[in-house]
Amino acid sequence: MTVPISNQSQKLTFKTDTDRQQATISKSTPVMAFAKFGMIYAAATQQNPNAIKIQPELLRRANYNGVIGQNNGTQIRAVVADQQLMGLTVIAQTATLKKAQNLNQFGSTLGTLAGVSGADAKTVLTKFEAAVKSAKKGKTTINTIKSKDINFDVAFSNDELFIYMTHQ
């Protein structure tokens, strides 16, 4: 079971035939207002045309959990709650990253998202590259990359690379 990240505490009830348990998930800190993110990201992609563009019509959504941009086997997903950007996920098909053009677009997108979210893009990309190179074969995650209150959690599968961006 997964529960989307939210800017409000969430109470969950788990029931079986013989038992009932409750849990509370603490609220999370938003990255920023979703509309603000959209404006800053759009301006940043004008300076960095290799980054994936986002769908501007989605920026008016108060609540959303889905794809906001995609190209060449890489997609950007957002979780928005009450007009607040709660988190971003970059998902890349590993087979497509073998082409230099797609790898360049992936790096440009990750760097642009990092910078727009308030993190130091150069630090994030440097740490990401070092962590991926040093990852042991068969390992499915690397240590969290932290920059200016933004966390970057990275996971691998056989076919995809996942980068989850959230506020600390």
Secondary structure, 3 states (H helix, E strand, C coil): CCCCCCCCCEEEEEECCCCEEEEEECCCCCCEEHHHHHHHHHHHHHHCCCCCCCCHHHHHCCCEEEEEEEECCEEEEEEEECCEEEEEEEEEECCHHHCHHHHHHHHHHHHHHHHHHCCCHHHHHHHHHHHHHHCCCCCCEEEEEEECCEEEEEEECCCEEEEEEEEC
